[in-house]
Amino acid sequence: METPDLTGIRIIHRAMRGDLHRLRALAEDLEAGRQRADPARAAAITRYAEDVCGAIHHHHSREDEIVWPVIERSAGTAVDLADLSDDHSELDPLLERVRVAARAFAGGRAVSELAAALRTLSELIDEHIEEEERRIFPVIEKYVSAADWKTMEKSLKGGGDPRFELAWVDRYASPEEMAHIRRLAGPVLSLLLTLARPSYRRRQRLVFGS
């Protein structure tokens, strides 16, 4: 039996962790005085943190609503998602804490609360994703059909910010993964990436300095 293609979810997981690590390191550098942020940069950092939080919220909400039911129908008693769902219930207050701290920072408050909030969120996301990939990905590959997984992925589209997630794919996909995605998506993906890259790179320079 053909196994589900988990390329997309692996990239999104890597992107969530990677961008939280980058934001956390940036906030800690600002807190320690190793970097500076004028009002324009502080506002850009806040918008970026809010976009990351929005993407994480969208991902875990869609897992609860769409992905978990598909896995449970296919695997039955072979899977228990209760603790991962509990993690999801802890995420929203942490995401809101990051948003509030980021807005306060953009408004002139110290960056220390943002750094602390990002540390807490990053640690939970790291632990959650490592556990999910270790325990649940083998279950998906064993019990969920490739056809059901493809249907599920189609139903996941919409509701998030496709431009932001496209930038994530462009940054965090390996060359082999990107080649695979291009084969599936066709020339439209290359066109979208070409159009999106200049503004994304400008944003990255403003937020992260590189």
ROFI-132363 format. One record per atom (N, C-alpha, C): residue in one letter; atom name; y, x negated, z. Coordinates in steps of 0.001 Angstrom, whole numbers, plus 500000, padded with zeros to 6 digits. Layout:
# ROFI-132363
{a; CA; {Y; X; Z}}
...
This chain:
# ROFI-132363
{m; N; {498809; 499161; 500000}}
{m; CA; {500000; 500000; 500000}}
{m; C; {501248; 499121; 500000}}
{e; N; {502204; 499479; 499165}}
{e; CA; {503462; 498753; 499119}}
{e; C; {504192; 498940; 500450}}
{t; N; {504701; 497843; 500986}}
{t; CA; {505398; 497929; 502270}}
{t; C; {506886; 498175; 502055}}
{p; N; {507557; 498772; 503036}}
{p; CA; {508993; 499037; 502913}}
{p; C; {509788; 497743; 502735}}
{d; N; {510859; 497851; 501992}}
{d; CA; {511759; 496726; 501771}}
{d; C; {512818; 496739; 502879}}
{l; N; {512717; 495789; 503802}}
{l; CA; {513624; 495741; 504954}}
{l; C; {514804; 494804; 504739}}
{t; N; {515029; 494402; 503501}}
{t; CA; {516110; 493449; 503223}}
{t; C; {517452; 493970; 503716}}
{g; N; {517764; 495213; 503396}}
{g; CA; {519071; 495761; 503751}}
{g; C; {519324; 495785; 505244}}
{i; N; {518371; 496265; 506001}}
{i; CA; {518565; 496366; 507445}}
{i; C; {518605; 494984; 508092}}
{r; N; {517858; 494041; 507538}}
{r; CA; {517918; 492676; 508077}}
{r; C; {519321; 492078; 507893}}
{i; N; {519911; 492299; 506729}}
{i; CA; {521248; 491761; 506473}}
{i; C; {522272; 492407; 507395}}
{i; N; {522197; 493722; 507560}}
{i; CA; {523158; 494408; 508432}}
{i; C; {523005; 493940; 509872}}
{h; N; {521778; 493770; 510326}}
{h; CA; {521570; 493233; 511676}}
{h; C; {522208; 491850; 511810}}
{r; N; {521978; 490994; 510824}}
{r; CA; {522537; 489643; 510856}}
{r; C; {524062; 489690; 510846}}
{a; N; {524611; 490625; 510080}}
{a; CA; {526065; 490742; 509994}}
{a; C; {526670; 491228; 511313}}
{m; N; {526054; 492205; 511934}}
{m; CA; {526566; 492694; 513220}}
{m; C; {526595; 491570; 514239}}
{r; N; {525498; 490854; 514350}}
{r; CA; {525428; 489754; 515310}}
{r; C; {526407; 488647; 514938}}
{g; N; {526437; 488305; 513657}}
{g; CA; {527280; 487204; 513222}}
{g; C; {528756; 487464; 513443}}
{d; N; {529222; 488671; 513096}}
{d; CA; {530645; 488947; 513260}}
{d; C; {531030; 489099; 514728}}
{l; N; {530138; 489633; 515545}}
{l; CA; {530421; 489673; 516978}}
{l; C; {530504; 488262; 517556}}
{h; N; {529626; 487377; 517124}}
{h; CA; {529688; 485986; 517587}}
{h; C; {531006; 485339; 517174}}
{r; N; {531429; 485600; 515935}}
{r; CA; {532683; 485013; 515460}}
{r; C; {533878; 485563; 516225}}
{l; N; {533907; 486865; 516447}}
{l; CA; {535013; 487467; 517195}}
{l; C; {535025; 486987; 518639}}
{r; N; {533850; 486884; 519222}}
{r; CA; {533757; 486392; 520598}}
{r; C; {534279; 484961; 520693}}
{a; N; {533851; 484089; 519774}}
{a; CA; {534312; 482702; 519786}}
{a; C; {535816; 482616; 519575}}
{l; N; {536343; 483454; 518686}}
{l; CA; {537777; 483476; 518442}}
{l; C; {538536; 483903; 519693}}
{a; N; {538077; 484986; 520331}}
{a; CA; {538750; 485467; 521544}}
{a; C; {538700; 484415; 522649}}
{e; N; {537578; 483734; 522761}}
{e; CA; {537459; 482686; 523783}}
{e; C; {538369; 481496; 523463}}
{d; N; {538512; 481166; 522178}}
{d; CA; {539442; 480101; 521787}}
{d; C; {540884; 480502; 522123}}
{l; N; {541227; 481744; 521841}}
{l; CA; {542571; 482220; 522163}}
{l; C; {542803; 482207; 523669}}
{e; N; {541794; 482623; 524413}}
{e; CA; {541902; 482655; 525874}}
{e; C; {542101; 481241; 526433}}
{a; N; {541423; 480266; 525833}}
{a; CA; {541502; 478882; 526311}}
{a; C; {542699; 478124; 525737}}
{g; N; {543448; 478753; 524841}}
{g; CA; {544598; 478087; 524251}}
{g; C; {544264; 477176; 523098}}
{r; N; {543037; 477218; 522609}}
{r; CA; {542657; 476362; 521481}}
{r; C; {543165; 476912; 520155}}
{q; N; {543482; 478211; 520120}}
{q; CA; {544105; 478829; 518955}}
{q; C; {545264; 479702; 519429}}
{r; N; {546109; 480083; 518489}}
{r; CA; {547250; 480946; 518764}}
{r; C; {547205; 482149; 517825}}
{a; N; {547807; 483230; 518272}}
{a; CA; {547884; 484426; 517435}}
{a; C; {549278; 485017; 517538}}
{d; N; {550015; 484987; 516428}}
{d; CA; {551300; 485680; 516394}}
{d; C; {551025; 487182; 516259}}
{p; N; {552060; 488028; 516317}}
{p; CA; {551806; 489484; 516250}}
{p; C; {551032; 489934; 515021}}
{a; N; {551297; 489313; 513865}}
{a; CA; {550584; 489720; 512647}}
{a; C; {549102; 489383; 512753}}
{r; N; {548795; 488208; 513267}}
{r; CA; {547387; 487831; 513406}}
{r; C; {546712; 488678; 514480}}
{a; N; {547403; 488931; 515583}}
{a; CA; {546817; 489769; 516640}}
{a; C; {546481; 491157; 516110}}
{a; N; {547368; 491712; 515283}}
{a; CA; {547104; 493033; 514693}}
{a; C; {545908; 492976; 513757}}
{a; N; {545800; 491885; 512974}}
{a; CA; {544670; 491748; 512053}}
{a; C; {543359; 491597; 512815}}
{i; N; {543374; 490829; 513902}}
{i; CA; {542173; 490675; 514736}}
{i; C; {541746; 492024; 515297}}
{t; N; {542719; 492806; 515746}}
{t; CA; {542412; 494127; 516300}}
{t; C; {541798; 495039; 515254}}
{r; N; {542371; 495063; 514063}}
{r; CA; {541807; 495911; 512998}}
{r; C; {540393; 495469; 512645}}
{y; N; {540180; 494157; 512618}}
{y; CA; {538846; 493662; 512273}}
{y; C; {537840; 494035; 513360}}
{a; N; {538231; 493869; 514620}}
{a; CA; {537335; 494253; 515716}}
{a; C; {537008; 495739; 515657}}
{e; N; {537997; 496552; 515327}}
{e; CA; {537757; 497994; 515217}}
{e; C; {536815; 498303; 514058}}
{d; N; {536948; 497595; 512952}}
{d; CA; {536038; 497811; 511820}}
{d; C; {534605; 497416; 512180}}
{v; N; {534453; 496296; 512890}}
{v; CA; {533114; 495887; 513326}}
{v; C; {532521; 496936; 514256}}
{c; N; {533316; 497412; 515211}}
{c; CA; {532830; 498447; 516125}}
{c; C; {532455; 499722; 515377}}
{g; N; {533259; 500086; 514384}}
{g; CA; {532947; 501273; 513594}}
{g; C; {531644; 501126; 512832}}
{a; N; {531416; 499942; 512268}}
{a; CA; {530172; 499706; 511519}}
{a; C; {528961; 499728; 512443}}
{i; N; {529098; 499160; 513638}}
{i; CA; {527987; 499175; 514597}}
{i; C; {527685; 500606; 515036}}
{h; N; {528734; 501366; 515335}}
{h; CA; {528530; 502766; 515745}}
{h; C; {527828; 503545; 514630}}
{h; N; {528274; 503355; 513399}}
{h; CA; {527656; 504060; 512278}}
{h; C; {526181; 503690; 512166}}
{h; N; {525873; 502416; 512300}}
{h; CA; {524488; 501961; 512162}}
{h; C; {523593; 502565; 513237}}
{h; N; {524000; 502475; 514494}}
{h; CA; {523086; 502956; 515538}}
{h; C; {523011; 504486; 515549}}
{s; N; {524085; 505157; 515145}}
{s; CA; {524033; 506621; 515064}}
{s; C; {523057; 507069; 513987}}
{r; N; {523093; 506390; 512847}}
{r; CA; {522188; 506755; 511759}}
{r; C; {520743; 506395; 512094}}
{e; N; {520553; 505336; 512871}}
{e; CA; {519197; 505050; 513332}}
{e; C; {518669; 506211; 514168}}
{d; N; {519475; 506670; 515120}}
{d; CA; {519047; 507780; 515973}}
{d; C; {518763; 509046; 515163}}
{e; N; {519631; 509334; 514213}}
{e; CA; {519572; 510602; 513482}}
{e; C; {518553; 510596; 512345}}
{i; N; {518365; 509441; 511697}}
{i; CA; {517586; 509414; 510461}}
{i; C; {516412; 508439; 510519}}
{v; N; {516651; 507205; 510976}}
{v; CA; {515607; 506178; 510903}}
{v; C; {514508; 506426; 511917}}
{w; N; {514879; 506639; 513168}}
{w; CA; {513864; 506843; 514207}}
{w; C; {512932; 508014; 513891}}
{p; N; {513441; 509191; 513461}}
{p; CA; {512517; 510283; 513140}}
{p; C; {511501; 509932; 512049}}
{v; N; {511928; 509157; 511037}}
{v; CA; {510992; 508751; 509982}}
{v; C; {509889; 507872; 510565}}
{i; N; {510277; 506928; 511431}}
{i; CA; {509283; 506040; 512047}}
{i; C; {508334; 506841; 512934}}
{e; N; {508876; 507747; 513728}}
{e; CA; {508038; 508525; 514651}}
{e; C; {507073; 509430; 513896}}
{r; N; {507522; 510033; 512794}}
{r; CA; {506623; 510882; 512008}}
{r; C; {505487; 510059; 511401}}
{s; N; {505791; 508840; 510990}}
{s; CA; {504796; 508008; 510323}}
{s; C; {503855; 507322; 511297}}
{a; N; {504397; 506832; 512428}}
{a; CA; {503604; 506007; 513347}}
{a; C; {503023; 506788; 514509}}
{g; N; {503569; 507952; 514826}}
{g; CA; {503041; 508761; 515918}}
{g; C; {503050; 508014; 517240}}
{t; N; {501945; 508019; 517923}}
{t; CA; {501856; 507406; 519253}}
{t; C; {501825; 505875; 519206}}
{a; N; {501806; 505300; 518013}}
{a; CA; {501810; 503839; 517903}}
{a; C; {503170; 503232; 518185}}
{v; N; {504193; 504070; 518356}}
{v; CA; {505544; 503551; 518586}}
{v; C; {506217; 504340; 519706}}
{d; N; {507008; 503642; 520505}}
{d; CA; {507818; 504271; 521550}}
{d; C; {509230; 503708; 521417}}
{l; N; {510146; 504577; 521026}}
{l; CA; {511519; 504141; 520749}}
{l; C; {512477; 504458; 521894}}
{a; N; {511948; 504895; 523022}}
{a; CA; {512807; 505373; 524106}}
{a; C; {513772; 504305; 524603}}
{d; N; {513276; 503086; 524812}}
{d; CA; {514162; 502059; 525362}}
{d; C; {515218; 501625; 524358}}
{l; N; {514877; 501628; 523073}}
{l; CA; {515879; 501297; 522067}}
{l; C; {516938; 502390; 521973}}
{s; N; {516526; 503642; 522127}}
{s; CA; {517496; 504734; 522153}}
{s; C; {518389; 504635; 523388}}
{d; N; {517808; 504197; 524497}}
{d; CA; {518617; 503990; 525706}}
{d; C; {519682; 502927; 525465}}
{d; N; {519305; 501860; 524752}}
{d; CA; {520295; 500837; 524391}}
{d; C; {521437; 501453; 523596}}
{h; N; {521100; 502336; 522668}}
{h; CA; {522128; 502972; 521851}}
{h; C; {523097; 503773; 522728}}
{s; N; {522584; 504419; 523756}}
{s; CA; {523459; 505209; 524630}}
{s; C; {524415; 504315; 525412}}
{e; N; {524041; 503063; 525604}}
{e; CA; {524928; 502117; 526290}}
{e; C; {525986; 501543; 525356}}
{l; N; {525746; 501623; 524064}}
{l; CA; {526632; 500963; 523110}}
{l; C; {528007; 501616; 523009}}
{d; N; {528062; 502941; 522926}}
{d; CA; {529345; 503592; 522664}}
{d; C; {530408; 503251; 523707}}
{p; N; {530102; 503272; 525016}}
{p; CA; {531130; 502863; 525976}}
{p; C; {531569; 501410; 525790}}
{l; N; {530637; 500528; 525410}}
{l; CA; {531009; 499133; 525183}}
{l; C; {531867; 498988; 523929}}
{l; N; {531525; 499726; 522885}}
{l; CA; {532339; 499696; 521672}}
{l; C; {533752; 500180; 521965}}
{e; N; {533873; 501232; 522760}}
{e; CA; {535199; 501739; 523118}}
{e; C; {535950; 500738; 523986}}
{r; N; {535243; 500053; 524856}}
{r; CA; {535888; 499017; 525673}}
{r; C; {536483; 497925; 524785}}
{v; N; {535744; 497510; 523759}}
{v; CA; {536266; 496498; 522833}}
{v; C; {537487; 497036; 522101}}
{r; N; {537415; 498272; 521626}}
{r; CA; {538549; 498847; 520902}}
{r; C; {539799; 498893; 521778}}
{v; N; {539641; 499367; 523007}}
{v; CA; {540790; 499485; 523916}}
{v; C; {541372; 498100; 524215}}
{a; N; {540509; 497133; 524475}}
{a; CA; {540980; 495790; 524782}}
{a; C; {541663; 495158; 523572}}
{a; N; {541132; 495410; 522379}}
{a; CA; {541736; 494859; 521166}}
{a; C; {543124; 495450; 520936}}
{r; N; {543265; 496753; 521147}}
{r; CA; {544584; 497382; 520967}}
{r; C; {545580; 496862; 522001}}
{a; N; {545110; 496639; 523208}}
{a; CA; {545987; 496091; 524245}}
{a; C; {546434; 494682; 523860}}
{f; N; {545518; 493901; 523306}}
{f; CA; {545859; 492549; 522868}}
{f; C; {546906; 492603; 521754}}
{a; N; {546716; 493499; 520797}}
{a; CA; {547696; 493637; 519715}}
{a; C; {549048; 494078; 520257}}
{g; N; {549034; 494787; 521391}}
{g; CA; {550275; 495243; 522008}}
{g; C; {550932; 494220; 522916}}
{g; N; {550354; 493033; 522986}}
{g; CA; {550978; 491973; 523766}}
{g; C; {550283; 491612; 525054}}
{r; N; {549197; 492304; 525374}}
{r; CA; {548466; 491979; 526600}}
{r; C; {547634; 490720; 526398}}
{a; N; {547180; 490122; 527514}}
{a; CA; {546350; 488918; 527459}}
{a; C; {545036; 489226; 526738}}
{v; N; {544452; 488194; 526152}}
{v; CA; {543225; 488346; 525371}}
{v; C; {541981; 488324; 526251}}
{s; N; {542131; 488073; 527547}}
{s; CA; {540971; 487872; 528420}}
{s; C; {540040; 489074; 528464}}
{e; N; {540585; 490280; 528497}}
{e; CA; {539728; 491464; 528550}}
{e; C; {538970; 491646; 527234}}
{l; N; {539613; 491338; 526131}}
{l; CA; {538924; 491422; 524838}}
{l; C; {537783; 490415; 524786}}
{a; N; {538024; 489198; 525253}}
{a; CA; {536965; 488186; 525264}}
{a; C; {535790; 488645; 526117}}
{a; N; {536074; 489210; 527297}}
{a; CA; {535006; 489670; 528196}}
{a; C; {534230; 490828; 527564}}
{a; N; {534948; 491760; 526939}}
{a; CA; {534286; 492915; 526320}}
{a; C; {533403; 492476; 525161}}
{l; N; {533886; 491517; 524379}}
{l; CA; {533085; 491019; 523254}}
{l; C; {531856; 490269; 523730}}
{r; N; {531968; 489533; 524823}}
{r; CA; {530790; 488845; 525366}}
{r; C; {529716; 489852; 525759}}
{t; N; {530121; 490900; 526469}}
{t; CA; {529152; 491901; 526922}}
{t; C; {528495; 492607; 525735}}
{l; N; {529315; 493027; 524772}}
{l; CA; {528782; 493728; 523604}}
{l; C; {527872; 492822; 522791}}
{s; N; {528290; 491596; 522573}}
{s; CA; {527501; 490659; 521779}}
{s; C; {526141; 490403; 522412}}
{e; N; {526115; 490236; 523718}}
{e; CA; {524841; 489983; 524402}}
{e; C; {523897; 491171; 524281}}
{l; N; {524430; 492389; 524419}}
{l; CA; {523574; 493571; 524286}}
{l; C; {523050; 493706; 522859}}
{i; N; {523914; 493503; 521874}}
{i; CA; {523496; 493624; 520474}}
{i; C; {522442; 492572; 520137}}
{d; N; {522641; 491346; 520602}}
{d; CA; {521642; 490296; 520349}}
{d; C; {520279; 490702; 520905}}
{e; N; {520272; 491120; 522156}}
{e; CA; {519008; 491491; 522806}}
{e; C; {518372; 492685; 522111}}
{h; N; {519184; 493679; 521779}}
{h; CA; {518679; 494900; 521154}}
{h; C; {518065; 494609; 519783}}
{i; N; {518770; 493849; 518960}}
{i; CA; {518286; 493582; 517609}}
{i; C; {517042; 492699; 517634}}
{e; N; {517032; 491702; 518508}}
{e; CA; {515829; 490865; 518613}}
{e; C; {514617; 491704; 519000}}
{e; N; {514797; 492621; 519942}}
{e; CA; {513696; 493477; 520368}}
{e; C; {513288; 494431; 519249}}
{e; N; {514252; 495004; 518567}}
{e; CA; {513957; 495939; 517488}}
{e; C; {513178; 495251; 516365}}
{e; N; {513620; 494073; 515970}}
{e; CA; {512942; 493389; 514868}}
{e; C; {511555; 492895; 515288}}
{r; N; {511414; 492490; 516534}}
{r; CA; {510115; 491999; 517012}}
{r; C; {509102; 493133; 517129}}
{r; N; {509531; 494272; 517670}}
{r; CA; {508593; 495353; 517951}}
{r; C; {508501; 496386; 516841}}
{i; N; {509635; 496760; 516242}}
{i; CA; {509669; 497931; 515372}}
{i; C; {509460; 497570; 513909}}
{f; N; {509929; 496420; 513468}}
{f; CA; {509745; 496080; 512059}}
{f; C; {508262; 496011; 511677}}
{p; N; {507392; 495413; 512510}}
{p; CA; {505965; 495447; 512153}}
{p; C; {505398; 496861; 512077}}
{v; N; {505895; 497757; 512925}}
{v; CA; {505443; 499155; 512887}}
{v; C; {505879; 499812; 511579}}
{i; N; {507130; 499568; 511183}}
{i; CA; {507620; 500122; 509918}}
{i; C; {506750; 499634; 508765}}
{e; N; {506483; 498331; 508725}}
{e; CA; {505712; 497767; 507619}}
{e; C; {504272; 498264; 507604}}
{k; N; {503741; 498608; 508779}}
{k; CA; {502354; 499064; 508849}}
{k; C; {502210; 500554; 508556}}
{y; N; {503147; 501372; 509042}}
{y; CA; {502940; 502821; 509022}}
{y; C; {503838; 503593; 508055}}
{v; N; {505033; 503097; 507765}}
{v; CA; {505965; 503850; 506923}}
{v; C; {505743; 503465; 505466}}
{s; N; {505627; 504464; 504602}}
{s; CA; {505416; 504169; 503181}}
{s; C; {506710; 503654; 502555}}
{a; N; {506565; 502863; 501509}}
{a; CA; {507740; 502348; 500799}}
{a; C; {508573; 503492; 500233}}
{a; N; {507906; 504540; 499763}}
{a; CA; {508630; 505681; 499201}}
{a; C; {509450; 506392; 500261}}
{d; N; {508850; 506602; 501443}}
{d; CA; {509592; 507252; 502528}}
{d; C; {510775; 506396; 502967}}
{w; N; {510580; 505085; 502991}}
{w; CA; {511676; 504198; 503407}}
{w; C; {512816; 504242; 502397}}
{k; N; {512495; 504248; 501109}}
{k; CA; {513535; 504332; 500076}}
{k; C; {514293; 505646; 500177}}
{t; N; {513580; 506728; 500395}}
{t; CA; {514236; 508024; 500548}}
{t; C; {515154; 508022; 501760}}
{m; N; {514669; 507437; 502848}}
{m; CA; {515472; 507352; 504053}}
{m; C; {516737; 506527; 503821}}
{e; N; {516615; 505397; 503122}}
{e; CA; {517783; 504545; 502859}}
{e; C; {518833; 505287; 502034}}
{k; N; {518399; 506089; 501095}}
{k; CA; {519354; 506871; 500302}}
{k; C; {520123; 507849; 501187}}
{s; N; {519432; 508438; 502154}}
{s; CA; {520094; 509403; 503037}}
{s; C; {521042; 508733; 504024}}
{l; N; {520927; 507405; 504186}}
{l; CA; {521823; 506673; 505083}}
{l; C; {523196; 506454; 504469}}
{k; N; {523291; 506553; 503165}}
{k; CA; {524554; 506257; 502498}}
{k; C; {525593; 507316; 502829}}
{g; N; {526816; 506857; 502974}}
{g; CA; {527890; 507768; 503304}}
{g; C; {528196; 507765; 504787}}
{g; N; {529450; 507994; 505095}}
{g; CA; {529846; 508093; 506497}}
{g; C; {530405; 506813; 507072}}
{g; N; {530018; 505666; 506522}}
{g; CA; {530557; 504403; 506989}}
{g; C; {531692; 503943; 506089}}
{d; N; {532016; 502661; 506161}}
{d; CA; {533027; 502067; 505293}}
{d; C; {532311; 501179; 504282}}
{p; N; {532069; 501656; 503070}}
{p; CA; {531274; 500888; 502113}}
{p; C; {531917; 499558; 501740}}
{r; N; {533244; 499484; 501736}}
{r; CA; {533901; 498217; 501389}}
{r; C; {533626; 497163; 502454}}
{f; N; {533667; 497565; 503707}}
{f; CA; {533421; 496615; 504787}}
{f; C; {531962; 496173; 504766}}
{e; N; {531054; 497108; 504575}}
{e; CA; {529636; 496748; 504544}}
{e; C; {529295; 495906; 503317}}
{l; N; {529987; 496137; 502202}}
{l; CA; {529796; 495297; 501022}}
{l; C; {530223; 493861; 501328}}
{a; N; {531347; 493713; 502031}}
{a; CA; {531799; 492371; 502428}}
{a; C; {530785; 491709; 503351}}
{w; N; {530181; 492485; 504225}}
{w; CA; {529126; 491949; 505099}}
{w; C; {527964; 491418; 504271}}
{v; N; {527515; 492203; 503306}}
{v; CA; {526395; 491775; 502457}}
{v; C; {526760; 490486; 501741}}
{d; N; {527977; 490431; 501206}}
{d; CA; {528413; 489251; 500469}}
{d; C; {528428; 488011; 501357}}
{r; N; {528792; 488182; 502619}}
{r; CA; {528876; 487031; 503530}}
{r; C; {527520; 486644; 504105}}
{y; N; {526711; 487617; 504477}}
{y; CA; {525537; 487330; 505293}}
{y; C; {524207; 487346; 504554}}
{a; N; {524169; 487819; 503330}}
{a; CA; {522911; 487777; 502575}}
{a; C; {522634; 486350; 502118}}
{s; N; {521383; 485933; 502208}}
{s; CA; {520995; 484636; 501667}}
{s; C; {521027; 484712; 500137}}
{p; N; {521047; 483569; 499447}}
{p; CA; {521004; 483612; 497974}}
{p; C; {519797; 484397; 497446}}
{e; N; {518660; 484235; 498105}}
{e; CA; {517458; 484966; 497658}}
{e; C; {517623; 486469; 497881}}
{e; N; {518182; 486840; 499025}}
{e; CA; {518411; 488262; 499292}}
{e; C; {519429; 488842; 498321}}
{m; N; {520490; 488089; 498043}}
{m; CA; {521501; 488592; 497119}}
{m; C; {520918; 488776; 495723}}
{a; N; {520086; 487833; 495285}}
{a; CA; {519442; 487983; 493979}}
{a; C; {518568; 489235; 493947}}
{h; N; {517861; 489473; 495033}}
{h; CA; {517013; 490659; 495139}}
{h; C; {517858; 491937; 495079}}
{i; N; {518967; 491947; 495811}}
{i; CA; {519839; 493124; 495832}}
{i; C; {520452; 493361; 494456}}
{r; N; {520851; 492285; 493804}}
{r; CA; {521435; 492428; 492461}}
{r; C; {520423; 493025; 491487}}
{r; N; {519167; 492623; 491614}}
{r; CA; {518136; 493193; 490735}}
{r; C; {518006; 494691; 490959}}
{l; N; {518113; 495113; 492210}}
{l; CA; {517970; 496530; 492522}}
{l; C; {519214; 497330; 492137}}
{a; N; {520393; 496748; 492393}}
{a; CA; {521642; 497498; 492223}}
{a; C; {522200; 497426; 490813}}
{g; N; {521857; 496376; 490070}}
{g; CA; {522366; 496247; 488719}}
{g; C; {523765; 495648; 488673}}
{p; N; {524396; 495657; 487501}}
{p; CA; {525683; 494979; 487305}}
{p; C; {526836; 495580; 488093}}
{v; N; {526718; 496826; 488520}}
{v; CA; {527804; 497449; 489281}}
{v; C; {528103; 496661; 490552}}
{l; N; {527055; 496159; 491213}}
{l; CA; {527261; 495400; 492445}}
{l; C; {528086; 494147; 492186}}
{s; N; {527782; 493426; 491127}}
{s; CA; {528533; 492214; 490800}}
{s; C; {530003; 492534; 490562}}
{l; N; {530275; 493629; 489885}}
{l; CA; {531654; 494033; 489638}}
{l; C; {532373; 494362; 490937}}
{l; N; {531719; 495117; 491809}}
{l; CA; {532336; 495487; 493084}}
{l; C; {532622; 494255; 493938}}
{l; N; {531689; 493315; 493956}}
{l; CA; {531893; 492093; 494730}}
{l; C; {533059; 491285; 494176}}
{t; N; {533151; 491193; 492860}}
{t; CA; {534239; 490452; 492235}}
{t; C; {535589; 491061; 492598}}
{l; N; {535648; 492382; 492621}}
{l; CA; {536904; 493065; 492941}}
{l; C; {537259; 492951; 494421}}
{a; N; {536232; 492925; 495280}}
{a; CA; {536481; 492960; 496720}}
{a; C; {536759; 491594; 497328}}
{r; N; {536261; 490539; 496728}}
{r; CA; {536320; 489212; 497360}}
{r; C; {537729; 488712; 497662}}
{p; N; {538687; 488822; 496764}}
{p; CA; {540005; 488247; 497070}}
{p; C; {540641; 488826; 498334}}
{s; N; {540636; 490153; 498476}}
{s; CA; {541255; 490749; 499663}}
{s; C; {540454; 490432; 500918}}
{y; N; {539119; 490391; 500792}}
{y; CA; {538297; 490068; 501959}}
{y; C; {538558; 488642; 502414}}
{r; N; {538687; 487708; 501481}}
{r; CA; {538929; 486317; 501852}}
{r; C; {540305; 486143; 502483}}
{r; N; {541303; 486865; 501978}}
{r; CA; {542632; 486811; 502612}}
{r; C; {542555; 487314; 504047}}
{r; N; {541805; 488387; 504228}}
{r; CA; {541659; 488940; 505573}}
{r; C; {540955; 487959; 506496}}
{q; N; {539909; 487299; 505998}}
{q; CA; {539184; 486326; 506802}}
{q; C; {540078; 485168; 507232}}
{r; N; {540921; 484707; 506311}}
{r; CA; {541833; 483601; 506648}}
{r; C; {542813; 484010; 507731}}
{l; N; {543325; 485237; 507643}}
{l; CA; {544289; 485692; 508644}}
{l; C; {543640; 485859; 510013}}
{v; N; {542431; 486444; 510028}}
{v; CA; {541766; 486715; 511301}}
{v; C; {541175; 485451; 511910}}
{f; N; {540384; 484735; 511113}}
{f; CA; {539600; 483621; 511649}}
{f; C; {540192; 482248; 511310}}
{g; N; {541166; 482216; 510425}}
{g; CA; {541778; 480948; 510096}}
{g; C; {541043; 480165; 509046}}
{s; N; {540024; 480764; 508437}}
{s; CA; {539269; 480051; 507396}}
{s; C; {538579; 481055; 506483}}
